[in-house]
């Protein structure tokens, strides 16, 4: 059974979320849903664009960070959010995603970056979990 859970958690100086999912592919998707919820993305009427994103990293934690960084870049620089996406993991620590982007309204909350602070993808009873800390 596939699932995705996330919640904002207390953090001393920054913003943090705990994400849980049934497998790594779901964890990546869950991180996207969590980011969109944290930023309260509001899509504006616009033409949807499709792009292919290919990422590789030395380990799963780095791949997770790169995935979220791609979204933050698109949100901050291009003022677009990922309306929908499909993920494929052809090799360990690689991903290929087809994303559908759309323009977004101005943000109420800013996130500067995702960090590696205490980042570890751990196995849990239902699959995998990780805590992502954002620099705000």
Residue, then its C-alpha position, 0 to 999 in steps of 0.5 A: x500500500x502506498x502512502x504519504x504523510x507529512x507534518x510541520x514540526x517544531x524547529x528552533x530557528x528554521x522550518x522543518x517537516x517530517x515526511x513519511x512514505x511507503x518507498x523512496x519514490x513516494x517519499x520524493x513525491x511527499x516532499x513535493x506535496x509538503x513543500x506546496x502545502x508549506x508555501x500555500x501555493x496558489x496557481x493562477x490561470x496560465x498555460x501549463x508547461x511540461x518539462x523533463x527533469x533528470x537528477x543524480x546524486x551520490x546518495x538518497x539524501x542528496x537526491x531528495x535535497x536536489x529534488x526539492x531544490x529544483x522546485x524551490x528554484x522554479x518557484x523563486x526564479x520562474x514564479x511557477x509551481x509543479x501542478x503535477x508530476x510523475x517520477x521514475x527511478x531508473x537507477x539507485x540515486x537517479x530520478x527522471x520526472x515529467x513535471x507540469x508547471x503553472x504560474x503561481x500567485x505571490x508567496x506569503x511565506x519564503x523559503x531560501x533553501x533546503x538544508x542537510x541539517x540532520x537529514x537521514x532517510x530512515x526505515x520505519x514501520x510503514x516504509x521510510x521517513x525523513x525530516x527536512x529542514x528549510x532555511x527561511 
